[in-house]
């Protein structure tokens, strides 16, 4: 079992990574402490792993709540339904919510935990690549709104994160590919050695080689833990984790949540960010092509939806959380393995990029 720590003083917490993390009852019970566990999951994950978790926590009188599977259910409606379930079952502050699932389950559960009775503990058990390397770590919790993704939420850290790599063996190939977009992102923003490792191990990772999986998951979590420890609430450095996301959130909002998976939109967003960096002479044409090639090797889209216009992109991007004083701000590569937050990209430059 691999372990690392997100260092946030008294709110620090461990991340456990291994092929049997879900069965580590002793550690899980330790982090639940004297609370009553309430497991939140979805109707895809529940038949696979819910009963196992309920059985392991039987002495703590656990309950479970199942939501439908899909990005469209990361909403205020389902936030309210989970909150009502907790109230109906007389759940007090001695409740610990457990998010068993991907990014939607984790984000939604974390936001409920942040708000219910002004805050109850929660634990992340992510079951997708995307949630294991990114969304389960760092305490970003939120729901979507029709006008924007993740616009209603809170920074709220979990008690612990349990990453069981065996859960990836039941993950659909499309979901696996979507998660790899976030892994590639870490290489682009921080670690060229990780990027090269991904180029060299495409077949091994797609065949779910255990050593390769644990290596990339640990490295991504390690990078994110370092960044979150320095900038928990995204005042500066942490914004770099949003490479490609300004474009990606526009695609998701315009196309309808769930039509494009988050990682698919991020992949295309990273291509757009790289091409924008090329126009600023920060990346070469060969480096942009290298990024596109790796994304395509992992079966990710690299072109925008044909029906989306530049004005639709701009409309959604003007609502981005990184913006200040009405100016759209972008995370762009400044060189391979490094990025920066820039605010001097004009609307006309965006239009030219999209229309090309």
N, C-alpha and C positions, 0 to 999 in steps of 0.2 A: 504494500500500500504506500503510495507516494503522498506526501503532505507538504503544504505550504501555508503561509499565514498572510492574511490581509491585515496590515498593521495600521490600526486606527485607535491607538491608545486603549481606553477602556472598552471600546466597541470592536476590538480586533476579533477575528474569527478564523477558523481553519478551513482549508479546502482539502478534502480527501479524494484521491484519484486511484482507482484500481478496478480490476475486473470482478470484484465481489463487494464493492462498497455498499450496495443496497442491502446486503446480508449482514453487515457489521452492526448487529443489534446493540452491542454494548456501547459503542461510540454514539449511536443514534439516541439511545435512551439517556445517556449522559447529557447530551445537549438539549434534550427535551426537559430535563430536570424534573420538577414536580408538576409540570403542566399537563393538561389533557390534550392529546394530539388530535387535530382535525386535518384529514388529508384531502387536499383539493387536487383533482386530476381531471382528465377528459375521457371521452368514451372510446378513444383509440387505445390509450395507455391502460385504462382500468382493467380490461380483460387480461392484460399481460402481466401486470405487476402489483395491482392494488391488493389482492388477497394476501399475497406474500407479505406485504408491509403491514396489513391489518393483523395478520397472525403474529408477526414479530413484536407488535406493540399491544397485544391482547390484554396484558396486565394493566395497561394504562387506560382502558375503556375508550378506544379510539372511535371516531366517527369519520365518515367520508362524504364528499360532495362531488358529483360528476357534472362537468360542463360539456357541451358539444365541442368537437375538435374544429378549430379554424380561427384565423386572425380576426374575423368579424365578431367573435364572441369576447374579445378583449375590449369590453365596453362598459359604460356606466350601468346598463341594464343588468349585466351579469355581476358586476360589483355589488349592486343592490340585492340580487338574489342570494349571493353568498352571505352578505351581511344579515339578511333576514333569516337564513338558515342558522346562523350562529345565535341570533337572538331567540329564535324558536326553541333552540336546544339549551337555553340558559347558559351560554358560554360566557365566562367572565374573563378577567385579565389573566387568570391562570390557565389560559389556552395557548397552545402552540400550533400555528398553522404549518402544514407541510406541503410544499409545492412539488408534486410528482408529475413531471411532464416537460414540455418544451418551453420556449420563450413566452408564449401566450399565458400558459398556466403560471409560470414563475412571476411574470410582471403583474398579472391580475391578483394572484395570491399575496404578493408583497404589498400591493397597494391596499388591499383589504386589511392586512396586518398593520400597516402604518396608520390606518384610520380607525379601526374597530376599537372602541373604548379608549381612543387616543393612543393606541399602540400596544400590540401584543407580539410576542416572539414569533419568528417563523424560520423554517429551514428549507433550503433548496435541494431537491433531488432532480437535477436536470437529466433528460433522457434523449436529447438530440445533440448533434455536434454544435449547432449554433448556440444553444443554451449552455452547453458544457464549457465552451471556450470564451463565451462573452456575456450573455444576458444574466446568468445566474450569479455572476461575480460583480460586486461594486455597488449594489444597493439602489440601482435605478428601478423604480416601480411606476407603472402607469397604465392607463387605458387610452384607447383611441377615441377620437371624435370625428364625425364625418368631414370636418374642415381641416383635420390635421392629425398625424400619427403621434402618439405618446404626449399629447398636449395637456393631459390632466394626470398628475401623479405626484410622487414624492421621492426624496432620497431616504431610503430606509434599509439598513443593513441586516442581513440574515444572521442567525446564530452560528450557522455552519453550512457548508456546501458539501454534499456527497455525490461524487461523480463516478458512476458505475459504467465502465466502458462496454460491458456486456449488453447494455440496453441498446447499443448502436447496431447490434445484429438483427434487431427487429425494425430498424428504421428504413423506410422506403428510400430508394436510390435518389429520388428527386430531393428529398429532405437532406440526405447526406451531402449531396452536391451543394445545396443552399448553405449549409453550415460551413463548408470549405471556403466559401467567399469570405467569411469573417476571419478564418485562419490566414488566408492570403493577405488580408488587410493588415494583420499584425506584422507580416514580413515587410510590407510596403512602408509602414509608418515607423518601424523600429528595428527590424532584425533581418538584414540581408542573408544571413546564414540560414534562417528559418525559410526564407523564400527559396533559396537554393535547395534546401532539404525537400521542400514540397515538389520542386521540379524533378528531383532525383527519385522520389518515392511515390509517384502517382499510382502505379499498379499495386504496391504494397498497401497503401492507404485505402484504395478502393476495394481491396480484398480483406480489409479490416484486420491487418496485421496488428497484434496486440502491442508489441513494443513500439511500433510507429505511432499508433493512436495515443498511447500514453505520453510519448515524447512531445507530440504537437500540442496535446491538451495541456500538459504541464507547462510548456513554454508560453503558450498564450495566456494562461491564468497567471503565470509569473509576471509577464509584462503588464497585464492589466492590474494586478495587485500593486506593483510598483507605482504605476500612474495614479491609481485611486488613492494610495497612501499620501501622495503629494498634493492631490487636488480632488478631494472627495466630491464636491458639489459643482464641478465643471466650471470653475472661474477662468481657467486658462488651459493648462496642459492636457486635462482630460478630454477636452474638445477634439484633440487629435484622433481619438478613437472613432470619430464620426467621419473618417475618410469615406467619400462616396455616398454618405447618408443624406446630404442635402438633395441630391438628385434622386436618390432611392425613395425617400419619403414622398416626393412629388409623384413618382410613378405609382407607388402603392395607393396614395390617396385618389389619384385620378382614375386608375384602372379598377379600383374597388379592392378593399382589403381581402387578401387571400387569393386573388386572381394571379398576381405575381407573389411568390414567396419572398419574404424579407431578404434572404440571402441572394436571391436572383436579382432583385432590384439593386442591392448593394454592389453586386458584380458589375452591372451596367453603369451604376453610379461611379465606381472606381475607374472605369474606362473613360467616362466623360471627364472626371477630375484629372486623369493622366493626360488626356488630350488638351485640356485647358492649360495644364502645366507645360505641355510642349509648346503651345503658342506663346508662353512667357519665357521660353528657352531654358526651363528648369529641367526638363526631361528631353532626351533625344528620341527620334522616331524609332530607333532600335529598342530603346527601353520601353516605350509604349507598346510596341509589338510583342515584347517579351511578357508584359503583363497580360495582354489579350490572349496570347498563346496558352499561358498557364491556366487562366480562367476557362478557356475552351477545353483544355485537357481534363478538367474536372466537371465538364458538361454544364457549364454556366453560360447564360446569355451575355452577349457583349454589345448588343445593339438596342436602341430604345424602341418602345412600342411604336409601330408605324403610324398609329392613329393619334399619337400625342404631338401637340404643337408646342412651339417655343413659348407661346403665351400661356399655355396651360402649365408648363414647367414653372415659369416665373410667378404665376398666381399662387401656386402652392409654396414655392420657395420663399416668397415674401412673408410667410407665416413661420419660418424656421426658427427654432428656439435660440440659435446662435446669433441671430440678427441683432443689430443695435442701431437705434435711431433710423429705422427704416432701410438700413443698408444690408443687403444679403452678404453674408460672410461664408467663405468656403474653406474647407480643409483641402489643401493641395500639396502634392509632392514638391519639395524643393530640390531634392535629389533622391536617388534610389535609396530607400531605407530611412528617409527623413521627410517630415511634413511640417506645414505651418498653417496657421489661421490667417487668411488674407481677406481684405475688405475693399480691394481696389479693382474688382471685376465689374465691368459695366454690363447693363442689360443687353446692349448690342453685342457684346462678346458672347454672352450666353445664347442669344438668338443665332448668331453665326455658327456656334458650336452645334446646336441642336439641328439647325437646318442643313448642315453639312452631312 
